[in-house]
Amino acid sequence: MEELESSELGTLEYWENRYKNEIKNFQDHGDTGEIWFGEDIADRIVRWFIKNVEPEASIVDIGCGNGLILIELANAGYKNLTGLDYSEEAINLANNIAKKRNLSVKYHVSDVLNGIRDNYKIIHDKGTYDAISLSEGASRTKQTYLQNVHKCLNDSGKFIITSCNWTENELIEQFSNYFVLESTVQTPQFKFGGKIGNVVSICIFKKIPT
C-alpha cells in the first residue's frame, strides 16, 4: 500500500501554532475551535459511545486536540475520561474549555509514539492516525503508533478510530497484526463513477491478544 505524501499537518510545530491561535480566540470570544470532520461526525461518535459504552469505562482520547469529544462525553455522564495530545497548546485549550464548563476531564501532554502509561477500556482516535500518516517516515511511525495503542488497550476493550485519509478496508489491512474489525459507524456516502464510498470512516476494532 502506498504511503501518503508528508505534510505540515504531520508536524508538532503546525499544531502548536494552530492551538495557540485557538486559545486566543477562546479567551477573546469563547470560540472553542474547529470540530475536526464536522459536528455530524462528532455526534455520531458520541452516540456510539452512549449506546455501547458504560459511563464508568476508562476512556482515553489520543490526540484529543481541544477535547470536545471528551467534553460531550462528560456532559453525557461519563466519569473516567483522559485526553492526551503531544501539543502543549492543545492541552492548555482543552483544560480551559473544561474548566469554564465545570467538567472533570484529565488532560496530559503525551505523545502516543513515546508510549502510553496506563491501560484503558476504550481508546478513541479522531484524526491522529491521519496526522501521523502525513509525517516524515510515516511507515515506521504508524507501526510504533499501533504497537503502543495495542499495548495500552485492555484485552476486552475497543479501539474506535475516525479517518478521512484511509478507507475501512485500508484500515483493516494496516491494523491486521494488532486488531480485528468488530463494527463500523455509518457515515455519509458519495457516489462517483458508479461506485459508492465514504468521505470519513469510523471503525471499531477489537484487540488481538498477545
C-alpha positions, 0 to 999 in steps of 0.5 A, spaced: 500 500 500 502 506 498 504 511 503 501 518 503 505 524 501 508 528 508 505 534 510 505 540 515 499 537 518 504 531 520 508 536 524 508 538 532 510 545 530 503 546 525 499 544 531 502 548 536 501 554 532 494 552 530 492 551 538 495 557 540 491 561 535 485 557 538 486 559 545 486 566 543 480 566 540 477 562 546 479 567 551 477 573 546 470 570 544 469 563 547 470 560 540 472 553 542 475 551 535 474 547 529 470 540 530 475 536 526 470 532 520 464 536 522 459 536 528 455 530 524 461 526 525 462 528 532 455 526 534 455 520 531 461 518 535 458 520 541 452 516 540 456 510 539 459 511 545 452 512 549 449 506 546 455 501 547 459 504 552 458 504 560 459 511 563 464 508 568 469 505 562 476 508 562 476 512 556 482 515 553 482 520 547 489 520 543 490 526 540 484 529 543 486 536 540 481 541 544 477 535 547 470 536 545 469 529 544 471 528 551 467 534 553 460 531 550 462 525 553 462 528 560 456 532 559 453 525 557 455 522 564 461 519 563 466 519 569 473 516 567 475 520 561 483 522 559 485 526 553 492 526 551 495 530 545 503 531 544 501 539 543 502 543 549 497 548 546 492 543 545 492 541 552 492 548 555 485 549 550 482 543 552 483 544 560 480 551 559 474 549 555 473 544 561 474 548 566 469 554 564 464 548 563 465 545 570 467 538 567 472 533 570 476 531 564 484 529 565 488 532 560 496 530 559 501 532 554 503 525 551 505 523 545 502 516 543 509 514 539 513 515 546 508 510 549 502 510 553 502 509 561 496 506 563 491 501 560 484 503 558 477 500 556 476 504 550 481 508 546 478 513 541 482 516 535 479 522 531 484 524 526 491 522 529 492 516 525 491 521 519 496 526 522 501 521 523 500 518 516 502 525 513 509 525 517 516 524 515 517 516 515 510 515 516 511 507 515 515 506 521 511 511 525 504 508 524 507 501 526 510 504 533 503 508 533 499 501 533 504 497 537 503 502 543 495 503 542 495 495 542 499 495 548 495 500 552 488 497 550 485 492 555 484 485 552 476 486 552 476 493 550 475 497 543 479 501 539 474 506 535 478 510 530 475 516 525 479 517 518 478 521 512 485 519 509 484 511 509 478 507 507 475 501 512 478 496 508 485 500 508 484 500 515 483 493 516 489 491 512 494 496 516 491 494 523 491 486 521 497 484 526 494 488 532 486 488 531 480 485 528 474 489 525 468 488 530 463 494 527 463 500 523 459 507 524 455 509 518 457 515 515 455 519 509 456 516 502 458 519 495 457 516 489 462 517 483 463 513 477 458 508 479 461 506 485 459 508 492 464 510 498 465 514 504 468 521 505 470 519 513 470 512 516 469 510 523 471 503 525 471 499 531 476 494 532 477 489 537 484 487 540 488 481 538 491 478 544 498 477 545 
